[in-house]
Amino acid sequence: MPAPFLSYLRVYEPLRAFDGPSGARVRAALARGPVSPERAGRHERELCLRAQLAARLLPGDRDIASDDADHGTEVLVLGGSSGEPLVCPLDTRPRAAVAVLGFLAAEEPVLRSCALPVPEAVARHRAEAAVAELGDGVVHVVSACWTVPLPWFALVDPEERQLRLDERRRVWWRVPIGLARARAARAERAVRDGLPDAGPAEVLDETGKWLARFDRESVVELDYGGLVELVDDEVLRTDESADQVRDALQALRAGDVAAARACYDRLREFWSAVADKQQAC
């Protein structure tokens, strides 16, 4: 089965940033062994499917006595420059809870009643409680279906793209969080000043506020995730999405809205072609 067709924006924090109960769970996950980024999407899908098969609403629900591993935290890990590991908890349970709340807000009552394993009021209460488990924290991963949100490319340098086309095909960037925040702020100003559409600027603003919640020594990762399974090697080699976003922002700063729109049109055509493959899956 292919990986979920999701792209990801992740934050890896120094281990010292995790304390209290969340820190204990993170350290226990490190002791069990981290998940690889290539495996993360499939792993989360398995947790959610196991929950559904057991008639649970969310991974980690304990309606049925069990010692399943989905009661714990799973993490991705990078080596830090100081020797301290950088850790990205998958936060699968609260992210699934946010998805449930979005489903309840968007779908018709008939679909909600058919899809939920518990009454809607119970589902809403449990999802809100799962989100509240984060306390003052914030999820370390955000994802998008069938595409990469174009404002995410403003955080990265096109020249720093990592491309792997072996059996573990992958496309990703990593950038220090301070640099990512600065790029998001500059891009937001350029977009607000140059475009009538406030949507991209709002995404950049929300992304910047999200990144501001993490330790200053963190690293941000943009990962195409399962989307690499929708395109062939040559398309990945020649993909210039980050370059096009950079060029569009430079054009906006120079007051050349037409050139910026041309870049946007090329990007929209490319990612629309990827998203259109949803119809064949």
Secondary structure, DSSP 4 states (H G I P E B T S, - for coil): -PPPSEEEEEEEEEGGG--HHHHHHHHHHHHH-PPPHHHHHHHHHHHHHHHHHTT-SSTT--SS----GGGS--EEEEE-TTSPEEEEE--HHHHHHHHHHHHHHHS-HHHHHHH-SS-HHHHHHHHHHHHHTTTT---SEEEEESS--GGGGGGS-GGG-EEE-STT-EEEEEEEHHHHHHHHHHHHHHHHHH-S--HHHHHHHHHHHHHTTS-TT-EEEEE-GGGGGGS-HHHHHH--HHHHHHHHHHHHHTT-HHHHHHHHHHHHHHHHHHHGGGGG-
